Amino acid sequence: MKIPVFVSCPTTLGDKQIAVRQLIIQELGAADLEPRMVTAADYSTDFPLREVLRAARNCYGGIILGFEQILKQTGTAQSGTPETTTPAPSPLPSPWNQLEAGVLFSLDLPIIVFKDAETSGGVFDAANNDVLVQPMPTLPLSSDDHKAMVEAIQRWRERVQARFDRDAVAQRAMAEKPGFEGYSGYLRLEKQIEWYDKKSADCKRWFGRLKTATLAISVSIPVVSGLVALFPDFGSRASILTGVFGATIALLEGLQQLNQYHQNWISYRSTAEALKHEKFLYIGRAGPYATAKNPEALLTETVESLVSQEHAKWSSVQQQAEKKQPPPGQS
């Protein structure tokens, strides 16, 4: 089992930064760690930090990738005070790095930070004893630098493992208490929210890709047909190309129909939001939980009801999709 860890990383990166991020993600996998990130598509329009908190609560460590997002050329520090200075030009990371680091710190999770040499302030201060601050890898990476990066990740991983083991002991002790009901129900709620959030995002991404490809190919067909009028010798090739385009469109539509990306995207998102609604009512002891004699049992019943409804809808959609498929040998 890989231990989940939260990764704080800007959404928009340059090619070199993407390569460095991929290198670090690979090292996390090699260390039996499962990286989890919150992308812009996952953020709630009202309370984006809640999505960060939700994801971080299911992790046992955090890693901050302080890639340069802004280059500050000029400015004044501590303006209007006796300590007013004019700092030298310096790179600035995403402000979300600091916000997400604060969330991780509040959860008492072990944190490792990778930063550019000139980046400082807050979690990026090298003198910060609460986190493990490391230089951002630069490509091509020498064998010594790679070794140093791996050793740093391993030191941080030891802290992550200790946190994981500590929580496992606490969870087992809580589950063994007589009359205990709340933990299993709330844990399932968190896990189901995480699962439906991820599946919804995956289906949305695949639906967008397939529809974009279908649209692009569909637009190309009349363009190819128009080339025949300009270049008569292109006629036979155009026919073949048009046939290939048509077959590709049929394949893409078939994949969409088979996997039901659009329907599942909407259904999964609806269930995830319904579960989040129950979570906030339960935490605030509002709605039906305000007067319930056993809020934990009511939460478990509600979660199972929502999940059962989703399973029923999914089964119905799959059966309808199978009925629309022609029998073997027919078209």
N, C-alpha and C positions, 0 to 999 in steps of 0.2 A: 504493500500500500504506500502510495506517495503522499507526503504531507503537503497540504495546500498552503501556499504562501501568497500574500498580496503583493502585486507589482504596481508601483506608481510610475507611470511613464506617459509623456505627452502623446497625443494622438497623431500630430503632424510632425514628421521627421524627415531629414534628408537621407540620401542613399547611404552615406557612411554611417549615419546614426542608426539606420535600420539594420545595417550589417552588425554593428556593435550590440544592439538590442538582441538580435537573433543569437549572437554568440553567447550572451549572458543567459538567455532562455535555455539554450542547449546545455549549458553548465548546470542550470537548476535541475533539468531533467536527469542529467548524469548523477546528480546528488540525491536522487529519489525525492525531488520536490516538485509539486504541481503548481505552476504559476497561474494566478487568477488575476484578471484585469477588469476594470470597469471602463467601457468605452463610452463615447459620446452618445451612442444609440441607446445605452442602458440607463442614462441619467433620467431621473424624474424631472418633469418640467417645473415642478414646484419646489422640490427638496432634493437636489442632486446629491448632497452629502449623505442623505439617508441611504442611497444606493451604495455609497462607499462604505458606510458603517455596516450595512447588511452583509456585504461581501467580506469585509475584514473580520467580522465576528465569526466567520466560518474558517478563518485561517489561523496559523500558529506562528507566523512571522511576516515581516514586511521588507521589501526591497525598494529603494528609491533610486530611480534613474534620472539624475539631474541633467538631462541634455539641454544644451543652449537653445533657448527659444527667442530671446531678445538680446541684442547687443546694445548696451547703454554707452553712448559716445560721450555725452556731457551731462552734468547735473551738479546739484549741491546737496551735501549730506548735513543733517542736523541744522537746517537753515534757521536763522534767528536766534541761535544759541552761541555761547562763547566757543563751542567746539565745532563751529561751522567749517567744513572742508570742501574741497573740490576733488572728488575721487577720480582716479584714472579710469579710462574706458574698461568696461568689464561685461562678461556675458551674464545673462539672467535666465534662470530656469523657469519652467511653468509654475505659476503660483499654486497650482493644484498639488505640486510636490510637497509644499509646506503644509497645506491643508490636510492632505492624506497622511503625511507623517504625524501630524497632531492626532488624527483619529487612531492610528496604529499605536502611538505612545499612550493614549488614554486607555487602550485595551491591554496595555502592559505586554505588547508583543515585541520580540527581538527585532531590531531594525539594522539593516546594512544599507549604506549610501554609497553610490558611485557618482562622482562629480568631476567637472572640469577643473583644471588647476586654479583658475581665477575665480571660480564660483565660491561665494561665502555667504554667511548669514543664516541664522536659524539652524536647521538640521544639517546644513552643509559646513558648519564650523568644525574644523579639524580638532579643536580642543573639547568638543562635545563628548563627554564620557558615557552618555546614555546610548549612543549608537556607534556602530562600526563604520567609519568613514574611509572610503578607498578612492584612489584616482580612477577616473573613467578610462577604460581600455581604449587604446588608439591602434588602428589597423594600418599596416600589418603588425600583428602582435608577435613580439619576440618570445622565445621559449621561457626566458626568465620572467617576463611580464605575465605570461599565461600561467606559469606556476604560482606566481604571487596572487593572481586573481583567484585561482582555484583554492589556494590555502585560505584566503580570506573568506570565501564562500563556505568552506568547510568549518571554519571557526564559528561563523554565524549559524551554520546548520546545527552545530552542537547545542546552541542555545534554543534553536527552534525545536529540536528533538526533546530537550528538557521540558519545554513548555507543553509540547504534545503529550509527553509521558505524565506530567503533572495533571493536565486536564483529564486524561484518561482515568487516572486513579480517582480523581474527584467525581467524575461521572459515574464510575462503577459504584463508589460509595453512596452517591445520591440515589442511584437506581435500586440499591439494596435496602433502602429505608422502608420500614413498614408503612403501607398506605400511600406510597409515593405514586403520583399519577401525572403530575404536570410536565416532568422533564421529557418523557417520551413523546407526548403530544406536541409540545412546543418545538422539540428538535425536528420532528417530522414536518412541522409547518415550515421551519427554516429551510430544510432540505428540499421540500417541494417548491418553495418560492425560487430557490436557486436553480432547480432543474427546469422549471417552466420558463424562467427568465432566459436561460441559456438556449433552450430549444426554440423559443420564440425568435430570438436573435438569429439563430442558425437558419431557420426557415425563411425569415425575412431576407437574409443575405442571399440564400440560394434562389428565392423567387425573383429578387431583383436582378441577379446575374442571368437567369434563364430568359426573363422577359427582355432585358437589354440586348442579349445576343439575338433573340428572335426578331426584335425590332430592327436591329442593324442589318441582319441578313435579308429581312423582308424589303427594306429600303434598297438593298443592293440589286434585287432582281430586276426592277424596271430600268435601273442604270445599265445593267448588262444587256437587256433587250434593246435599249436605245443605241448601244454601241454597234449593233448589227446594221442599223440604218446608215451609220457613218462608215463602217468598215465591213462591207459585205463578206469578205473572206473570213471574217470572225464568226460567221454564222454557226458552223458545226461546233466550234469550241463553246460558243455562247449557249447552245442547247445543252451541252454536257454540264456546263457550269450552273445553268439554271436548274437542271435536274438535281445536282448535288445540293444546291441551296434549298430547294424544296424538300429534299429528304432530310436535311439537317433541321429545318423548321419543324417537320413532323416528329423528329427524334426529340427535340427540345420540348415540344408540347406534350409528347408522350411521357417524358420524365416528370414534367410538372403535374400531369394528370395522375401518374402512378404514385408519386410521393406526396401529392396534395400540399405543396409548400404554402400556397396562399391561404387555404383553409386552416391548416395547422398553425400558421403564424398568428392568425387572428384568434383562433381558439386558445392557443397556449398563452398569448398575451392577456386575454380576458380572464383566464383562470389565475394567472400570476397576480393580476391586479386585485382579483377577488380575495386571494389569499393574503395579500398585503393589507387589504381593508380589514380583514379579520385580525391580523396581527396587531395593527394599531389600536383597534377596539379593545383587544385583550390586554395589551400593555397599559392602556389608559383606563382599564376597567370601565369602559363606556358601553353604550348600547345594551345588548342582552347580558353582557358580562358584569354590568353594574349591579344587577339584582340576582344573578345566578347563585345558587347555593354552592355549586362546585364549578367555578369558571374553567378549571383545567379540563374537566370531563366534557364540558360544553365545547371547548376549543377542539378537543380531539374529535368529537362527533361532527363538528362543522367542517373541519379539514377533510375528514374521510368522506363526507357528503360531497364536497366540491371536487375532490379527486375522483370519486366514483362517477359523478356527472361527466367529468372530462373524459374518462375512459369510455363511457357509453357513447358520447359524441364522436370520439375517435373511431370506435368500432363501427358506428353507423356510417361515417364518411368513407371508411375503407371498404365496407360492403357495397356502397353505392358506386365507388370507383371501380370495383371488380365487375359489377353488372354492366358498366359502360364499356368494358374491354371486350372486343370481339372474340369469339371462340377461336381456338387454334385452327389455322388453315383458312380463316375467313378475314376479310378486310372491309 
